[in-house]
């Protein structure tokens, strides 16, 4: 078997011609599509609400397949696809600049079309859609790069005002995400500086240093005052350290300007998962213990009251039972309240899993659409939070193109080699380390280490993703048989079409309203993916030998540029590696 050495010199690799640079992106996109399908196929056979890690019931070949995908695939390829989305954004922006044409207007149409595709996909095909998330993330990216401060502030005020209407309360989360994006824009585009302790630092950094100082004072008071509440002590202390760190690091790494996009992208992605790991560790090491006088019956009584409140709200009535304000609750009552709310959350999760399982195994298509539509309405406002993470990957992907790295990969092979050599071991290694901590969640366990493990996995996904990209670029430039990885380019060129087709095939094959093969073992799922991907690859080659774009790509392009692009090639031929791309 021919192999490629990651330490070969650049001279041993054959440069890709400049006309093939888009092909490099398509190859990575095609492989990413395979990884996403390997991850998604599990949730054609398992409720989407049951996201609790690696199932403990797996054995034999099913365990091996599940373990491999959990550690080497899951999380590595949606991040890669997000990176590629950012690259696509930058390619479109660069072309618009070179042609001296408007960028924002067609890109807004592109985002709107993607949001519609995503909503349609989620409701009518499969609930695990990510296209709508990308549309929200792309909107956030435009806010970070081009947003006007006055309009951002007005939008935040409007969202907060509307959130006081009970049914619109989730808009507070959208306002919070908008605030985070505006802060990110301040780091990226802000050039204002001020004196702080005798040094000239960016206003962005000074704000965080001041906030860190205020939180440090508050933390000191919480620790020293006997009458101070106990619960906020550790979180306030941790956040004071975090704000100080952000202030110091942002001051140190604010310049040069050309590095800000890359640095901000990495920071936006890592920040929430570093917090997840940190607070997961705190919870594990310092679990809340029952105070003296607490009994399980107290939590059961409060749980019954909460369930009555839920039933009253569902019936359209005001709750008959009102919770006592936390300020007046004793420590025992607060603990019972927390236990009751946790129990209610677990009950809701179990009910959602049972309902989803029933509909996917024995329900009708109409029932599935109704369920997915209600879930989409509930989850759509929460996409603003995920958009914050996506913006990090989009910014990083944009940097790869705008810096010239992806435009001329042959000139940056040492960088891709470093990404592969260091990124894969570090990223996968963090995932394996997380597996030693916990592979699945234990419901009801007060100091469950699963949050620590998931935080480490998510952190590791970034270097692993970059390492995989580096490896694929090296393979593409290789003189060996590994350069045949370019066979996946057509799959990547038709990524939107193939992504949607995989969901259609998966739901029709596995769900009860289709062929009813729901519950297939993990090992067999891998074989299923191999068959579907092989058919898609053959079809993609056949299609692109006759047409310029995939069907959905053609529609998306038509909406983006608001004109009907030519679809059929003038002279059908063998697929030529992407040179017909306009």
Secondary structure, DSSP 4 states (H G I P E B T S, - for coil): -----TT--GGGSPPPPGGGHHHHHHHHHHHHHHHHHHHHGGGGSS-TT---BS-TT--HHHHHHHHHHHHHTTTHHHHHHHHHHHHHHHHHHHHHHHHT---HHHHHHHHHHHHHHHHHHHHHT-TT--HHHHHHHHHHHHHHHH--HHHHHHHHHHHHHHTTSGGGTTHHHHHHHHHHHHHHHHHHH---EEEETTEEEEHHHHHHHHHHHHHHHHHHHHHH-TTS-STHHHHHHHHHHHHHHHHHHHHHSS-SGGGHHHHHHHHHHHHHHHHHHHHHHHHHHSPPPPPTT--HHHHHHHHHHHHHHHHHHHTT---SS-PPPGGG--HHHHHHHHHHHHHHHHHHHHHHHHHHHHHHHH--HHHHHHHHHHHHHHHGGGHHHHHHHHHHHHHHHHHHHHTTTTTTGGGGHHHHHHIIIIIHHHHHHHHHHHHHH-SB--TT-TT-THHHHHHHHHHHHHHHHHHHHHHHHHHHT-SSGGGGGGGGHHHHHTHHHHHHHHHHHHHHHHSTTTT--TT--HHHHHHHHHHHHHHHHHHHHHHHTTBSS-HHHHHHHHHHHTS----B-SS--S--SSTT--
